[in-house]
Amino acid sequence: MKNKIFGGIGILWGGAIVVRWLMIAKPESGSAAYQSGEHAAVVFGVLMLLVGLYYFFKKSPSKSGK
């Protein structure tokens, strides 16, 4: 159950990061440090979304076979 909760949080948080990145207007020019930080955040958001999806849909092991 813990993995499903953390997976759901990862889906919501990572999805929000990716959706925000898709919705904002991209500036023509700006600080290189700001842009690289934004790219790192998007990569982190995508990874969090994928790992969250994995843990949310992963089958939990059966406890009845000890």
ChimeraX attribute file (.defattr): number of C-alpha atoms within 10 A of each C-alpha:
attribute: neighborCount
match mode: 1-to-1
recipient: residues
	/A:1	8
	/A:2	9
	/A:3	16
	/A:4	18
	/A:5	13
	/A:6	16
	/A:7	23
	/A:8	19
	/A:9	17
	/A:10	24
	/A:11	24
	/A:12	16
	/A:13	17
	/A:14	24
	/A:15	20
	/A:16	15
	/A:17	19
	/A:18	17
	/A:19	13
	/A:20	12
	/A:21	16
	/A:22	11
	/A:23	8
	/A:24	8
	/A:25	8
	/A:26	10
	/A:27	8
	/A:28	5
	/A:29	7
	/A:30	9
	/A:31	9
	/A:32	9
	/A:33	9
	/A:34	10
	/A:35	14
	/A:36	11
	/A:37	12
	/A:38	13
	/A:39	13
	/A:40	12
	/A:41	16
	/A:42	20
	/A:43	15
	/A:44	15
	/A:45	23
	/A:46	20
	/A:47	16
	/A:48	21
	/A:49	23
	/A:50	17
	/A:51	17
	/A:52	25
	/A:53	19
	/A:54	16
	/A:55	19
	/A:56	21
	/A:57	12
	/A:58	12
	/A:59	10
	/A:60	11
	/A:61	7
	/A:62	7
	/A:63	6
	/A:64	5
	/A:65	5
	/A:66	4
